[in-house]
Amino acid sequence: MGGLFTEIFISSLLFGAVTVGIPLLLAGLGEQISEKAGVLNIGIEGMMLMGAYGGFVVAYYTGSFWLGFLAGGVAGMVVALLMVLFCVILSMNQIVIGIALTIGAEGLTALLHHFQFSRTYPRLSEVPTLDIPGLKEIPVIGPAFFERHAIVYLALVLVVFFAWLFQRTHIGLNLQAAGDKPAALDAAGVDVKLTRAGAVLSTGLLAGIGGAYMANVGAGLFVPFMTHGAGFIGIVLAMLARGHPVWVLLGAALFGGSLALTTALQVAGLNIPTDVVQMLPFAMVILVLVLFARHSYLPSALALPYHRGER
């Protein structure tokens, strides 16, 4: 135990928590938008995986991380567009379609990777960082928080932006009404299906960027099935956050730290089986659900299709 709570261990834990937590944050924020509008987006795992593959391919061939993030967002939106078609427009079961889209994305990305990269497993170059002068020199926390890719800071800005959007704008009110009282929103002259479609596409964009971050920054390469349930953790974060983006941020930090514990413990030299450590975040999901699920808030029309004229 002598290796615990050393500077190296804490630095490794914090650095890994940020690296792993950012995709969870983006997924959780995206899912929060969908759920507010009444769409349970189970397909977010597939959106992240498509974003990871699309983002890596574009970043690898262009050498641009920003184009990779853009491509990841677009790839996530392609999957989200299918969710819109089947669940919002055709009113099919959101859970069944979401699972089908995730399975389809897993198979498609694994197949594409097999034909394109299975023999080489190429890696991206060193990640460009946006260093904050003065702060990055702070011992322990400096490299973990203030020497990161710019997308990390943008993700944190999104937390503040969505908090303002949900509480202070008509868009936020429309999203809330689409999930709670869609008939009332329809009576007010706002298109419920268009509102839900915009929410789902926004989810796809954020989840895709989260997946691209996971591949391009977190791993530096794409590996089939690399999301490992990150999208489903994002769903848990959104459900427990009670509509508040700040709680999504705190949850992402908590689960990110749990996932980063594997590397940090290895750095500390502790002989703990990797499988045991990798189980910790999912054990924590169960624990958090047991403790806080009763306090979660879900819109009354969540996962229910809306047909115009219904009351």
C-alpha positions, 0 to 999 in steps of 0.5 A: 500500500506504500505506493498509494497516495503518492504524487505519481499515483494521484497524478495518474488517477486525475489524468486518467479520470479526465481522459475517461470522463470527457466521453462520459460527460459528452454522452451524458449531456447528449442523453440528457437532451434526448430524455428531456424531450421524451426520447430514451436514446438506448442507441447512444452506445452505437452513436459513440462507437460510430463516432469513434471509428469515423473520427479516427479514420478522418483524423488518421488520413487528414492528420487533423484532430479537429476534422476527426472530431467533426467526422465523429460528430457527423457519424454519430448523427447518422446513427441518430438520424435512424433513431429519428426515422424509426422512433420519432417519425414512425413511432416504433419502440425506442428501446428495441430500436436503440438496442438494434442500432447499437448492435448494428454499429458494433458489427459495422465498425468491427467489419470496417476495421477488419478490412481496413486496419486489422493488419496494421492497427495504426496509431495517431500522432501525439495529441496537441494540447492547449496549455494554460500558462501558470496553471499547468505548472501546478504540481499534481493537478497541473498536467491533469487539468490544464495541459489538455486538448481544447475539446476538454475545455469546450466540454466543460463550457457545454455544461454551463451552456446547457444549464443556461439553455435548459433554465433560461431559454424557450428551447429549454422549455420546449424540450421539457414540455416535449418530454412532460406534456407533449400535447400541451406543447403541440397545442401551443403551436410547437411541432413535438416531433421536430423538437424531439428530432432536434434533441436526438440529433444533438445527442448523436452529435455529442455522443459521436464527438465523445466517441472520437475523443475516446479513440483519438485522444484517449487511445490514439487508435480505434479498437472494435467495441472500444466504448465498453458500455460508456454510452450506457453509463451516460444514460445512467448519468442523465437519469440520475442528474434530474435535468441538471448538467452539473450533476452529469459533470460530477457523475462523469468525474466519479465514473471516470475516476473509477475507470482510471483506477486500473492504470493508477493502481498499476502505476502504484505497483499494486498487484490487483487483477485487472479484471477486478479493477475494471469491474469497479465502475460497473459495480459503482453503477449498481451501487449508485442506482441502489442509493439514488435511483428513487430520487431520479427524475424521468419525464412523464412521456419518456419513451412514449411515441407522440401522435398529434391530436392525442391528449 
